[in-house]
Amino acid sequence: MNLELVKSMIEEMPGAHACYPFGEDVLVYKLEDESGKMFALINESSTPLRVSLKCDPELALVLREKYETVLPGYHLNKKHWNTIICSGQVDEDELCGLVRHSYELVKG
């Protein structure tokens, strides 16, 4: 899965706003509202690509058990965030669903 595909998935979410608050290698997507909450982070310099998404704590544990490429969120709250290594183990449809899940969690 490449960077452009992942970015297009995330940018489909209404009100998604891209920024670089943590430096030029970490693309952060936040809600473009008064909350400004983050829902996705992409480490653009990693190979394979790494995407961190907010996740329901119970689902986060299930995903980590199911996939070796789903890890506790890197530099994030390990209970509420997963980092997904985009090597193909998590397929495109499931990743898209996880992007939506992350977005919906922060959107409320």
Legacy VTK file of the C-alpha trace (Angstrom):
# vtk DataFile Version 3.0
C-alpha trace
ASCII
DATASET POLYDATA
POINTS 108 float
0.000 0.000 0.000
1.479 3.330 -1.000
1.379 6.784 0.545
-0.949 8.305 -2.046
-3.556 5.562 -1.590
-3.541 5.915 2.205
-3.725 9.706 1.968
-6.692 9.493 -0.411
-8.539 7.190 2.029
-8.016 9.642 4.868
-8.791 12.745 2.830
-12.223 11.319 1.952
-13.299 11.976 5.532
-15.317 15.223 5.737
-13.367 18.010 7.423
-10.026 16.174 7.396
-7.191 18.683 7.650
-3.539 17.777 6.961
-0.667 19.384 8.867
2.867 18.735 10.119
2.927 19.675 13.841
5.625 17.073 14.691
8.106 17.800 11.901
8.299 17.284 8.181
8.189 13.455 8.228
4.937 12.971 10.149
1.758 13.920 8.317
-1.076 14.429 10.798
-4.768 14.513 9.949
-7.021 16.400 12.322
-10.645 17.412 12.342
-11.106 20.843 10.852
-13.372 22.018 13.660
-12.990 23.619 17.063
-11.777 20.349 18.599
-8.868 19.932 16.174
-8.564 16.300 17.291
-6.094 14.006 15.524
-7.383 10.828 13.932
-4.508 9.694 11.695
-0.741 10.052 11.551
1.452 8.879 8.694
5.198 8.420 8.999
6.072 9.434 5.450
9.728 8.431 5.738
9.132 4.831 6.834
9.390 1.844 4.509
7.014 0.128 4.584
4.617 2.956 5.324
3.337 3.255 8.920
-0.072 4.706 9.752
-1.317 5.362 13.285
-5.074 5.393 13.867
-7.250 5.893 16.912
-9.082 2.691 17.854
-11.578 1.375 20.369
-9.415 -0.260 23.091
-11.050 -3.688 22.778
-10.810 -3.701 18.995
-7.202 -2.494 19.241
-6.288 -5.617 21.207
-8.134 -7.911 18.779
-6.296 -6.378 15.815
-2.915 -6.726 17.542
-3.627 -10.406 18.166
-4.808 -10.993 14.602
-2.015 -9.148 12.768
1.694 -8.996 13.533
1.801 -5.691 11.603
-0.631 -3.953 13.975
1.265 -2.561 16.940
0.464 -0.320 19.909
0.538 3.323 18.791
4.072 4.624 18.363
4.564 7.640 20.692
0.798 7.626 21.343
-1.572 6.338 24.025
-1.098 2.578 23.606
-4.632 1.859 24.801
-6.363 4.029 22.190
-4.008 4.022 19.188
-2.607 1.395 16.824
0.249 1.774 14.375
-0.283 -0.273 11.232
2.682 -1.301 9.117
1.335 -1.199 5.558
3.050 -4.327 4.253
-0.106 -5.937 2.861
-1.112 -8.054 5.847
-3.974 -5.642 6.603
-5.736 -5.333 3.262
-6.936 -2.122 1.657
-10.615 -2.607 2.585
-9.850 -3.276 6.240
-7.470 -0.322 6.441
-10.153 1.903 4.923
-12.587 0.660 7.578
-10.055 1.407 10.315
-9.582 4.937 8.959
-13.369 5.441 9.140
-13.448 3.973 12.648
-10.703 6.346 13.816
-12.451 9.326 12.245
-15.811 8.417 13.808
-14.234 8.006 17.259
-12.853 11.536 17.248
-15.830 13.059 15.430
-18.192 11.730 18.104
LINES 1 109
108 0 1 2 3 4 5 6 7 8 9 10 11 12 13 14 15 16 17 18 19 20 21 22 23 24 25 26 27 28 29 30 31 32 33 34 35 36 37 38 39 40 41 42 43 44 45 46 47 48 49 50 51 52 53 54 55 56 57 58 59 60 61 62 63 64 65 66 67 68 69 70 71 72 73 74 75 76 77 78 79 80 81 82 83 84 85 86 87 88 89 90 91 92 93 94 95 96 97 98 99 100 101 102 103 104 105 106 107
